[in-house]
C-alpha cells in the first residue's frame, strides 16, 4: 500500500504551523495519534458533543491517555489533556515527551490546558503538540506546534 503525503504550511502569530498527514509521522508519534483517536470515542460529552482524546508520551516512554468529561454544571467539566496528565502523574511520571490531541475538525488545546502541559514540559519550550483532525479518514491531517509556540508567555512561579 502506498500513501501520498501532503504538507501544508501556515503562518500563525506564534510561528509556523505544519500540517502533514498521519502516515507521514514517525512510528512512535503515529502510534500516539492512533491512541488519541481511539480513546476519543470514550469521551463523556453528552452536552456539547465535542469529544476530545489525548495521548501523551511520558518521560517513562509509556502512552498516557485521557478524554474530556462533561458535567451538567459546566465549570466542573474536565479537559482531555488535564485528565491524561493526571493519569500520568498518578503513575509517578512528571515529564512530557510530546502530546497528541484528537478532535473532529482539528483544533488546539485551550489556554488552561496549554498552561498545564507547560508545567509538565519541565521548562522545555520545544515539546511538540500534535493536533489531529479526527475526520473519520484513515489518513487524517496532523498539525504540529511546540508548546512554546502555543504558549509563548507561560506563567511561571
C-alpha positions in Angstrom: 0.0 0.0 0.0 1.4 3.4 -0.9 0.3 6.7 0.7 0.7 10.1 -0.7 1.9 12.7 1.9 0.9 16.3 1.5 2.5 19.0 3.5 0.7 22.3 4.2 2.5 25.3 5.9 0.5 28.0 7.6 1.9 31.1 9.2 0.5 32.0 12.6 1.2 34.5 15.3 3.2 32.0 17.3 5.2 30.7 14.4 4.8 28.2 11.6 2.0 25.6 11.8 3.0 22.5 9.9 0.2 20.2 8.7 1.0 16.7 7.4 -1.0 13.5 7.1 -0.9 10.8 9.8 1.1 8.3 7.7 3.9 10.8 7.4 4.6 10.9 11.1 7.4 8.8 12.7 6.1 5.5 14.1 6.1 6.5 17.8 4.1 9.6 17.0 1.8 7.7 14.7 1.1 5.2 17.4 0.3 8.0 19.9 -2.0 9.7 17.3 -3.9 6.4 16.8 -4.3 6.0 20.6 -5.7 9.6 20.9 -8.2 8.9 18.0 -9.3 5.6 19.5 -9.7 7.0 23.1 -11.6 10.0 21.8 -14.7 7.7 21.3 -14.8 7.2 25.1 -15.2 10.9 25.9 -18.2 11.8 28.0 -19.5 14.8 26.1 -23.3 14.4 26.3 -24.0 18.1 26.4 -21.7 19.7 23.8 -21.0 16.6 21.7 -17.4 17.9 21.5 -15.3 14.8 22.0 -11.6 15.2 22.6 -9.0 12.4 23.1 -5.5 13.0 24.3 -2.4 10.7 24.3 0.8 11.8 26.0 4.2 10.1 25.7 5.6 10.5 29.1 9.2 10.5 30.3 8.8 6.8 31.1 8.2 6.1 27.4 4.6 5.0 28.0 1.5 6.5 26.5 -0.9 8.0 29.0 -4.5 8.7 27.7 -7.4 10.9 28.7 -10.7 12.2 27.4 -12.9 15.2 28.2 -15.6 14.6 30.8 -18.5 17.0 30.9 -21.0 17.7 33.7 -24.3 19.5 33.7 -22.6 22.1 35.9 -20.2 23.3 33.1 -17.4 24.6 35.4 -16.9 21.1 36.6 -16.0 19.8 33.2 -12.5 18.4 32.7 -10.4 18.6 29.5 -8.8 15.5 28.0 -5.3 16.9 28.3 -5.6 17.5 32.0 -7.1 14.1 32.6 -4.3 12.4 30.6 -1.7 14.4 32.7 -3.4 13.5 35.9 -3.3 9.8 35.0 0.4 10.2 34.0 1.2 11.8 37.4 -0.7 9.1 39.2 1.7 6.7 37.6 4.6 8.7 39.1 5.6 10.4 35.8 6.1 14.2 35.7 7.8 14.7 32.3 6.1 15.0 29.0 7.9 14.0 25.8 5.1 15.0 23.5 1.3 15.5 23.4 -1.3 14.4 20.9 -4.9 15.6 20.9 -7.6 14.4 18.6 -10.9 16.1 17.8 -13.2 16.4 14.8 -12.3 19.4 12.7 -8.9 19.8 14.4 -8.0 22.5 16.9 -5.5 23.3 19.6 -5.6 22.9 23.4 -7.5 25.6 25.4 -5.4 28.2 27.3 -5.8 26.3 30.6 -4.5 23.1 29.1 -1.6 24.9 27.5 -0.5 26.0 30.9 -1.0 22.5 32.4 1.0 21.0 29.5 3.8 23.6 30.0 4.0 22.7 33.7 5.0 19.1 32.8 7.3 20.0 30.0 9.8 20.9 32.7 10.7 24.2 31.0 11.3 22.7 27.6 9.5 25.0 25.2 10.3 22.7 22.3 8.0 19.9 23.4 5.7 19.2 20.4 2.0 19.2 20.5 0.4 17.2 17.6 -3.2 18.2 16.8 -5.2 15.5 14.8 -8.2 16.3 12.8 -10.2 13.1 13.5 -12.4 13.3 10.5 -13.0 9.6 10.1 -10.3 9.2 7.5 -7.6 6.5 7.8 -5.0 9.2 7.0 -6.1 12.4 8.8 -4.3 15.7 8.9 -2.0 16.4 11.8 -0.9 19.9 12.8 2.3 20.3 14.8 3.4 23.2 17.0 5.7 23.4 20.1 4.3 24.3 23.5 6.5 27.4 23.3 4.6 28.5 20.1 1.3 27.7 21.6 2.1 29.5 24.9 4.9 32.0 24.4 4.5 33.7 27.7 3.8 30.8 30.1 3.0 31.7 33.8 5.9 30.5 36.0 6.3 30.8 39.7 
